Amino acid sequence: MTRRNLIVIAACVLGLILGGALAWKSGAFKPAPATRVGGPFQLVDQTGKPVTEAVLKGKWSVVFFGFTYCPDVCPSTLQAMGLAQERLGAKAKDVQFVFISVDPERDTPAQMATYLDNDVFPKGTIGLTGAPAQAAAAAKAYRVFYEKQGTGADYLINHSTPSYLMNPQGRFDRVLPFGIGPDEIVTQISAAMRE
């Protein structure tokens, strides 16, 4: 392969990377229409009240799967969401945050209520849990991977880390990748609201 060919290939790869970054920044980072994210679920909230996917209707919903014993990903994600909620200003009344447990063995409604009562997490977050089969069905609907890691009382759960923005009809709008800051969360939610 000649040096010229290598330069052309490198330029093409760089163009793809920059094009992807511009698409993400513009809010165009959406899966193909055939990709199905979301669907029916039957869980209970942190008060013990039965909840279905109907809870997602009427507001924009940021849905995140995790667990209350998570040492890093879950609290940092919820903290970023809490800051985003503050920065949304008047738009915040049209957005709700939903935290669905992938650890129903430990995440009882009472545990969810205690965990979500944290000043840095979004105010009014809806915490959902249920029987293991119910949690598995919800995770499958959202294409969320999770698996138990370790044994004993201090086991961890490996799990997918993105959040999902659902529109007020309860349908998937876009992925909010793990690690984006509160300003980018606000940018993505605001862009979705304008479309």
N, C-alpha and C positions, 0 to 999 in steps of 0.2 A: 504494500500500500504506500502510495507516494505521500509526501509531506502535504501537498495541496489537498489530497483527499481527506487526510486527517483534519486539516483546517476546516474544510467544508462540513465534515461530520460534527466537529466541535461547535461550529457556528449554528448548525441545525439544533443540536441538543440545547445550547444556550437559548436559542429562540423559543424552544418548547418550554423551558423553565420560566423564562420571562413572560411568555404568553399565559402560562398557568397562573403565575403570580398576579398578573393584571386581571385575569378572569376572577380569581379569588377576591381581590380587592374591590372589584365592581359588584360583587354579590352574585356573580354568575356561576359559582361553584355549586352546581346542583347535579344529582345523579340523573341518568337517563330516565325518561318518563316511565319506562317499564319497571324500574326499581320500586319495590313496594316496601315502605317503612311505616310501621304502625299497624294497628288493627285492634280487634276486640280484646278486652281483658276484664277480669273480675278479681278485684283486690279489696283491701280495707285501708282506710286512711288512719292517721295517727290517733283518731278518737275512737277507732273500732267500727266506724260506719262503712258499710259496703259501698264500693265505688266501681264504676265501669268506665270505659273509654269516653262516655258522655261528659265526664268531668273536663275534657279538653275543648268542649264546644263553647263558643261565646267569647273567648279570649285567645290571644296568642299564647302558646305554651312552650316553655323550654323544658324538655324532658331529659332527665339524666338518670342513669342506672348506676348504683353503687351500693355501699354498705356502711353502717355506722361505725364499725370497728376499723375502717380503712385508715391507714396511717398518713397518707399524703395526697393521693389523687383526688379523692372525694372532698375532703375539707378545702383544698386549694381551689377546686372547681366551684364549690358552693360559695366560697369567699369572693371569687371573681364575679359570680352571678349577683351576690349581694351588692357589690360596688356598682355593677352595671344597672341594677334596679334603681339605685340612688341617682345615677347619671342619666337615666331615661327621662327624668323630670315628669312632666304631665302625661307622657306616654305610658308610664309605669302602671297606670290604672287599667290598661288594656293588655297587660302581660302577667302571666302567672308562672310559677316555677314548680316543677313536679319532680320529686326524688323517689325513684322506685328501687326497692331493695332487691339485691341478688343474694341476700343472706337471710332468708326468712326464718331460719332456725333460731337466730339470735335477735333479729330485728322485729321484735313484737311491736304492736302499736305504741305501747308505753315507751319503749326504747327509742322509737322513731320520734315521738313527741319530745322527749328529753334532748335528743341529739339536735333536732331542728330548732330548738329554742336557744339559738346562739346568735348573739347580736350582730355578727359579721355575715351571717347567712341571709338570703332574701327573706324579707318579712312576709309571713303568710304562706311559706312554702308548703305544698301539699305532699305529705310523706305517705307512700303506699307500700304495703307489704301483704302477705297472705300465706297460704299453704305453699310448700315447695312446688307443687304442680302448677299452681296459679302464677307464681313468680316465673317459672320456666316458660309458661305460655306467653306471658307479657314480653319476656326477653326475646323469645323466638319471633314474635310479631315485629319487634324493632331491630331484628338482626343483631342482637347483642350476644357476645360470647362471654361466658363466665365459667369458672371451675374452682372447686375448693382446693386449697393448697395447704398441706400439713394436717396434723391431727391434734387432738386435745382442744382445750378451751381457747387457745390463742391462734387457731388456724386463720389463714388469710383467704381472700377470694381474688383470683386473677380475673380481670374483667375488661371489656371494651371501655374506652374512655371518652368518646365524643358525646355531645349532647345533641338533641334533635329539636329543631324549631318546628312546631306544628301550627297551622293557621287556625283562625277562629271556627272553621268547619271541622277541625280535628284531623286535618290531612297534613301530611309531611310537606314542609317547605324547603328546609335546607339543614345541612350538618353544621354544627358549631364544634370545630375540632378542639381537642384537649390542648391547653396551653395558651390559647388566645386570651388576651387581657380583657378587662372590662370595657375599655373603649372600643375594641373590635366587636365585642358582643353587642354593644349599643349600635354600632355601625351596621351590623348584619340584621338586627331586629328592625331598625329604622328603614333599611333598604327593603326588607320584606313588606313592611307596612305600606310603603309607597307604591309597590308593584300592583 
